[in-house]
């Protein structure tokens, strides 16, 4: 990676910088800490995997007896932790009753005391660093310190709006709480890595070829995440098309504003908190709008009507959602039983969300005309990147130990051949608001 630090290298550098001999660690995204756990297991005192929706147990073998997994009573977190526990001898699992935990769940706010209690009971002995309250940046990772006591490092969730905030006051009475963030961790890292893929960027460019904003026309992004796609659009259109980017997640909005400023886009992109189901704008506020992998997680029909409402007559709206009704594929030589498991995309969508071909019908029903549907297939080929880890961990969470060995041999062979990549399907459409 041209001399760039790996994530494990960044974390070990941060541990050393902060004087952490050992620390408790908690994360929703096991891939963020997997390399560290495999290479430096002695520096993890106890590890909480909090409602993970993807989990490859293999890297955690050396810390298995010090792992506590939190899962919902149903859904992907229950499935992946249930499959992982037999392969992590001595690990504990706590199931949150009457709770599902999709990737966007605000689980700490929803189950504050249960999870705080589990963190206080983590096995292992963490060292007590001499850190004072404050914040900083090291090795590309931001950190904030709260409280005093044994070290507890909290890595960011994927999409949880309030992250760890609800539990920090309680935890700071027992621990030196070190909250991490920045572009290399959590959902921000995955969203940035996703947008950096040439075919993903090409998919967005194709969307805007159809939207075709004229100079001076305004653009709304609903569910901007880290703002990676807004920066891509800003680079394409420059100052000609002001962008307003909304998200329901204040954590991601803060990170997005920092990243936009780093690239000099602070005057081109305005970030604002907003819910896709109740957009905080008057009717006909924007010339055009777009939304990418958001309508899976909300009331899609209501969100489509809101998008129609806030664009001007004759304006166009672009929508992209995950396609759980089409197979994904990996360029690997695999036996059929493993291939069949790997072809099924993660079935992550809310009860009123849309992640299938009904998108096109729903757009017509919402009132859009001239709906253009053009499904897309995007490729990822950086096996050391966060979006690859996130997607591969979903496959590995379904495999047996023997199947995992076969998978790793196949990926190593493809990497040696320079032909390691996977392809992920999405549904994509552009619709027009009828003229007044």
C-alpha positions in Angstrom: 0.0 0.0 0.0 2.8 2.4 -1.0 4.2 2.5 2.6 0.9 3.5 4.1 0.3 2.1 7.6 -2.1 -0.8 7.9 -5.0 -0.4 10.3 -3.3 -2.8 12.7 -0.2 -0.6 12.4 -2.2 2.5 13.2 -3.8 0.9 16.2 -0.6 -0.5 17.7 1.0 2.9 17.2 -1.9 4.5 19.0 -1.7 2.0 21.8 2.0 2.9 22.3 1.3 6.7 21.9 -1.3 6.6 24.7 0.7 4.3 26.9 -1.7 1.4 26.8 0.0 -1.8 27.8 -3.3 -3.7 27.7 -6.8 -2.4 27.1 -10.4 -3.6 27.0 -11.8 -3.1 23.5 -15.4 -2.8 22.2 -16.6 -2.7 18.6 -19.5 -3.5 16.3 -17.2 -4.1 13.3 -14.9 -7.1 14.1 -12.9 -6.4 10.9 -11.5 -3.2 12.5 -9.8 -5.1 15.3 -9.3 -8.5 13.7 -5.7 -7.9 12.6 -4.7 -6.4 15.9 -6.3 -9.3 17.8 -4.4 -11.9 15.7 -1.0 -10.1 15.8 -1.1 -8.6 19.4 -3.6 -10.7 21.4 -1.7 -10.0 24.7 -2.6 -6.3 24.4 -6.3 -6.9 24.5 -7.6 -7.5 28.0 -11.2 -8.2 27.1 -13.1 -7.8 23.9 -16.7 -7.0 23.3 -18.2 -7.6 19.9 -21.4 -5.5 20.1 -24.2 -6.6 17.8 -21.9 -7.5 14.8 -23.7 -8.3 11.6 -20.5 -9.9 10.1 -18.0 -11.9 12.0 -15.1 -14.1 10.9 -14.1 -15.9 14.1 -10.7 -17.1 12.9 -8.6 -14.0 13.8 -9.9 -14.0 17.3 -8.8 -17.5 18.3 -6.1 -16.3 20.7 -8.5 -14.0 22.6 -11.6 -16.3 22.5 -11.8 -16.8 26.2 -11.8 -13.0 26.7 -14.6 -12.3 24.2 -18.2 -11.2 25.1 -20.6 -11.0 22.2 -23.8 -9.0 22.3 -26.6 -9.9 19.9 -30.2 -9.2 19.2 -32.8 -11.9 19.9 -33.3 -12.2 16.1 -31.7 -11.0 12.9 -28.2 -11.1 11.6 -26.3 -10.4 14.8 -28.0 -13.4 16.5 -27.2 -15.6 13.5 -23.5 -14.6 13.2 -22.7 -14.7 16.9 -24.6 -18.0 17.2 -22.5 -19.6 14.5 -19.2 -18.0 15.8 -19.5 -19.0 19.5 -18.7 -22.7 19.0 -15.5 -21.7 17.2 -14.5 -19.3 20.0 -14.2 -21.6 23.0 -14.7 -19.8 26.3 -16.5 -16.8 24.8 -19.7 -15.5 26.3 -22.8 -14.4 24.5 -25.4 -12.0 25.8 -28.7 -11.9 23.9 -30.8 -8.7 24.1 -34.4 -9.9 24.5 -37.0 -8.6 22.0 -34.4 -6.8 20.0 -33.2 -6.9 16.4 -29.9 -5.2 15.6 -29.5 -4.3 11.9 -26.4 -2.4 11.0 -28.0 1.0 11.6 -29.5 0.1 15.0 -28.8 2.7 17.8 -28.1 -0.1 20.2 -26.3 1.8 23.0 -29.1 4.3 23.2 -31.6 1.4 23.2 -29.9 -0.9 25.7 -27.6 1.4 27.6 -27.5 -0.3 31.0 -27.3 -3.9 29.8 -24.3 -3.1 27.6 -22.6 -0.9 30.1 -23.0 -3.6 32.7 -21.4 -6.2 30.3 -18.5 -3.8 29.6 -17.9 -3.4 33.3 -17.7 -7.2 33.7 -15.3 -7.8 30.8 -12.8 -10.6 31.6 -9.1 -9.8 31.7 -7.1 -7.1 33.4 -6.5 -3.8 31.5 -3.7 -1.5 32.5 -4.4 1.9 34.0 -2.9 4.7 31.8 -2.0 8.1 33.1 -4.2 9.9 30.7 -6.1 13.1 31.3 -9.4 14.1 29.7 -8.8 15.5 26.3 -8.6 14.7 22.6 -6.1 14.3 19.8 -5.1 12.7 16.6 -2.4 10.0 16.1 -1.6 7.7 13.1 -4.7 9.1 11.4 -7.0 8.0 14.2 -8.9 10.6 16.4 -9.2 9.9 20.1 -11.1 11.4 23.1 -10.4 10.5 26.7 -13.1 10.5 29.5 -12.7 9.4 33.1 -10.1 7.4 35.0 -9.4 3.7 35.6 -8.5 0.7 33.5 -8.3 1.4 29.7 -11.4 0.8 27.6 -11.1 1.6 23.9 -14.4 2.1 22.0 -14.2 1.8 18.3 -17.0 3.4 16.2 -20.2 1.6 15.1 -21.1 1.4 11.4 -24.2 3.6 11.3 -25.5 4.0 14.9 -26.6 7.7 15.1 -25.4 8.3 18.7 -22.6 5.8 18.7 -21.4 5.2 22.4 -22.6 8.5 23.7 -25.4 7.2 26.0 -23.0 4.9 27.9 -20.0 7.1 28.3 -21.0 9.0 31.5 -21.5 5.6 33.3 -18.4 4.0 31.8 -16.2 7.0 32.7 -16.8 6.3 36.4 -15.1 3.0 36.0 -12.7 3.3 33.1 -10.3 5.5 31.2 -12.7 5.6 28.2 -10.9 6.2 24.9 -13.3 6.8 22.0 -11.8 6.4 18.6 -12.8 7.9 15.2 -11.7 9.2 11.9 -11.5 8.1 8.3 -9.8 4.7 9.0 -12.4 3.1 11.3 -16.0 2.1 11.4 -18.7 3.1 8.9 -16.7 6.1 7.8 -13.8 3.9 6.6 -16.2 1.5 4.8 -18.1 4.3 3.1 -14.9 6.1 2.0 -13.4 2.8 0.7 -16.6 2.0 -1.2 -16.7 5.3 -2.9 -13.0 5.0 -3.9 -13.7 1.9 -6.0 -13.6 2.9 -9.7 -16.7 1.0 -10.6 -18.6 2.4 -7.7 -17.6 5.9 -8.6 -18.6 5.0 -12.2 -22.0 4.0 -11.1 -22.5 7.4 -9.5 -21.2 9.1 -12.5 -23.7 7.2 -14.6 -26.5 8.2 -12.3 -25.6 11.9 -12.9 -25.3 11.4 -16.6 -29.0 10.8 -16.5 -29.9 13.4 -13.9 -27.8 15.9 -15.9 -28.0 19.0 -13.8 -27.6 22.2 -15.7 -25.2 24.9 -14.3 -26.7 26.7 -11.3 -29.1 23.9 -10.4 -29.1 22.7 -6.8 -28.7 19.1 -5.7 -29.9 17.3 -2.6 -28.3 14.2 -1.2 -30.5 12.2 1.3 -28.5 10.0 3.6 -25.0 11.3 2.8 -23.1 9.2 5.3 -19.4 10.2 5.3 -20.1 12.6 2.4 -17.8 10.6 0.0 -20.3 10.7 -2.9 -21.0 14.4 -2.4 -17.3 15.1 -2.7 -17.2 13.0 -5.9 -20.2 15.0 -7.3 -18.6 18.3 -6.2 -15.4 17.4 -8.0 -17.4 16.7 -11.2 -19.5 19.9 -11.2 -17.3 22.3 -9.3 -19.0 25.4 -8.0 -21.7 25.2 -10.7 -24.1 23.0 -8.6 -24.5 23.7 -4.9 -25.0 20.5 -2.9 -27.0 20.1 0.3 -26.2 16.8 2.0 -28.5 15.4 4.8 -28.3 12.5 7.1 -30.1 11.3 10.2 -26.8 10.5 11.8 -25.1 13.4 13.6 -21.9 11.4 14.1 -21.5 10.8 10.3 -22.4 14.5 9.6 -19.6 15.7 11.8 -17.1 13.3 10.1 -18.4 14.3 6.7 -17.9 18.0 7.3 -14.3 17.4 8.4 -13.5 15.3 5.3 -15.2 17.9 3.0 -13.1 20.7 4.5 -9.9 18.7 4.1 -10.6 18.6 0.4 -11.6 22.2 0.1 -15.4 21.6 -0.5 -16.8 23.4 2.5 -18.2 26.2 0.3 -19.8 23.7 -2.2 -21.4 21.2 0.2 -23.8 22.2 3.1 -24.4 19.4 5.6 -27.7 19.3 7.5 -29.4 16.8 9.8 -32.5 15.4 8.2 -34.7 12.3 8.2 -35.5 10.7 4.8 -39.1 10.2 5.9 -39.5 13.8 7.0 -37.2 16.0 5.0 -36.7 19.5 6.7 -37.3 21.5 3.5 -40.3 23.2 1.9 -41.9 21.9 -1.3 -39.9 22.3 -4.5 -36.7 23.4 -2.7 -34.2 21.7 -5.0 -33.7 21.2 -8.7 -32.6 17.5 -8.3 -31.9 14.9 -5.6 -30.3 11.6 -5.1 -30.0 8.9 -2.5 -27.7 5.9 -2.3 -28.3 2.8 -0.1 -30.6 4.5 2.3 -34.1 3.4 1.2 -33.3 -0.1 2.5 -33.4 1.2 6.0 -36.5 3.4 6.2 -40.1 3.5 5.0 -39.1 3.5 1.3 -42.5 4.6 -0.1 -42.7 7.5 2.3 -39.1 8.5 1.5 -39.8 8.4 -2.2 -42.8 10.7 -1.8 -40.6 13.1 0.3 -38.0 13.2 -2.5 -40.7 14.0 -5.0 -42.1 16.7 -2.8 -38.8 18.6 -2.3 -37.7 18.7 -5.9 -39.1 21.3 -8.4 -41.4 20.3 -11.2 -39.3 18.8 -14.0 -36.6 17.8 -11.5 -35.0 14.4 -11.5 -34.3 12.1 -8.6 -31.7 9.3 -8.7 -32.1 6.3 -6.3 -29.7 3.4 -5.7 -30.4 0.5 -3.3 -28.7 -2.8 -2.6 -30.1 -5.8 -4.7 -30.7 -8.7 -2.3 -32.7 -10.3 -5.1 -29.7 -10.8 -7.3 -26.6 -12.9 -6.7 -23.2 -11.4 -5.8 -20.1 -13.3 -7.0 -16.5 -13.8 -6.1 -13.8 -14.4 -8.7 -12.7 -17.6 -6.9 -12.3 -21.3 -7.6 -14.8 -22.6 -5.1 -16.7 -25.9 -4.6 -20.4 -25.5 -5.3 -21.5 -25.7 -1.7 -19.3 -22.8 -0.7 -20.1 -20.8 -3.9 -23.8 -21.1 -3.1 -23.3 -19.6 0.3 -21.1 -16.8 -1.1 -23.6 -15.8 -3.8 -26.3 -14.7 -1.4 -25.9 -11.0 -0.6 -26.4 -9.9 3.0 -30.1 -9.8 3.6 -30.0 -6.4 5.3 -33.1 -4.3 4.8 -35.8 -2.9 7.1 -39.4 -4.1 7.2 -40.6 -1.1 5.0 -37.4 -0.8 3.1 -36.6 -1.6 -0.5 -33.7 -3.7 -1.6 -35.1 -5.4 -4.7 -36.6 -4.8 -8.2 -39.8 -3.4 -6.6 -37.8 -0.1 -6.5 -38.9 0.7 -10.1 -42.6 0.1 -9.5 -42.5 2.0 -6.2 -41.0 5.1 -8.0 -43.9 5.1 -10.4 -46.4 4.6 -7.6 -44.9 7.6 -5.7 -45.6 9.8 -8.7 -42.4 9.9 -10.7 -42.6 9.7 -14.5 -40.1 8.6 -17.2 -38.5 6.2 -14.7 -35.3 4.8 -16.1 -34.1 1.6 -14.4 -30.5 0.4 -14.9 -29.2 -2.1 -12.4 -25.5 -2.0 -11.7 -22.8 -4.4 -10.8 -19.9 -2.8 -8.9 -16.5 -4.6 -8.2 -14.2 -4.5 -5.2 -10.6 -5.7 -5.4 -8.8 -4.4 -2.3 -8.8 -7.4 0.1 -7.0 -5.3 2.7 -9.7 -2.6 2.6 -12.6 -2.1 5.0 -15.4 -2.7 2.5 -13.8 -6.0 1.4 -13.4 -7.1 5.0 -17.0 -6.1 5.7 -18.4 -8.1 2.8 -16.0 -11.1 3.2 -16.8 -11.4 6.9 -20.4 -11.9 6.0 -19.4 -15.0 3.9 -16.9 -16.3 6.4 -19.6 -16.0 9.2 -21.5 -18.7 7.3 -18.7 -21.2 6.6 -17.5 -24.1 8.7 -13.9 -24.2 9.8 -13.0 -26.6 7.0 -14.8 -24.4 4.4 -13.0 -21.4 5.7 -9.7 -23.1 5.0 -10.8 -23.8 1.4 -11.9 -20.2 1.1 -8.6 -18.8 2.3 -6.7 -21.0 -0.1 -8.8 -19.9 -3.0 -8.4 -16.2 -2.1 -4.6 -16.6 -1.8 -4.4 -18.3 -5.2 -6.5 -15.5 -6.8 -4.4 -12.9 -5.1 -1.2 -14.6 -6.4 -2.7 -14.5 -9.9 -3.6 -10.8 -9.6 -7.2 -11.7 -10.1 -8.9 -11.4 -6.7 -12.1 -9.4 -6.9 -15.8 -9.6 -6.2 -18.9 -8.1 -7.8 -21.9 -6.7 -5.9 -25.3 -6.0 -7.5 -27.5 -2.9 -6.9 -30.7 -1.5 -8.3 -30.5 2.0 -9.8 -33.2 4.3 -11.2 -33.8 7.9 -12.2 -37.3 9.4 -12.2 -38.7 12.8 -13.1 -41.2 15.0 -11.2 -44.1 15.9 -13.5 -44.1 19.4 -14.8 -46.6 21.7 -13.0 
